[in-house]
Amino acid sequence: MSDTAITPARHAKAMRNPLAFVVLAVVGVAMLAGCAMPKDGTSSGPPPSTPGNGFAPQQGTAHGSTDGVNLDVTWRACEAGFCAHATATNKGAGSVQISSICESPWSERMTRDGETVNPHESMAMCLAYGRRAFAPGESLQTNFTWDGRLWSGSPEKASPAPEGSYTWTLAFWFEASEGSPRREAAAHLQLIIGET
């Protein structure tokens, strides 16, 4: 037993001595906090394997690579639904071109049983054109979330996604040189809505 354990005898003694009670209470809280904290000292809420959103416990990594541009994704079921963190890195020997104005080099799409579905409301497209170099060794990061709803109809409305297996594709597009055909590094996440 730990020297700092709160035993019935110590508890009774502490009740007679208010200062000792405060010390034991602080020790108890510190011990409980220590049990809840990961070994690296950080706290990020409930572990990803036990989401509080009703989704099946899921997490994983996914990778994609095209022409020296790598895409690495970590994802998990989270309070918002599904959360993903993506990092694109130019591992090639030379620069490639990416969008530098309002069109993002990041994109996402989703399918269910091979059919395209819309995980988000449609947005107006930005047609401004601008490129910048994405240098060797450079990395860009972004986050994606999906709340488990699908958008459809006109006007578009959201409804809960039916149970089943979904492929959520996250992608980073680039051009080998300005004006050349677009290429993309894509990572495919397999998600399940409902029982696993």
Salt bridges, closest charged atoms under 4 A:
ASP67 OD2 - ARG183 NE 2.69
ASP72 OD1 - HIS63 ND1 2.60
GLU103 OE2 - ARG182 NH2 2.78
GLU108 OE2 - HIS120 NE2 3.22
GLU138 OE2 - ARG132 NH2 2.84
ASP147 OD2 - ARG149 NE 2.89
GLU175 OE1 - ARG131 NE 3.27
GLU184 OE2 - ARG109 NH2 2.62
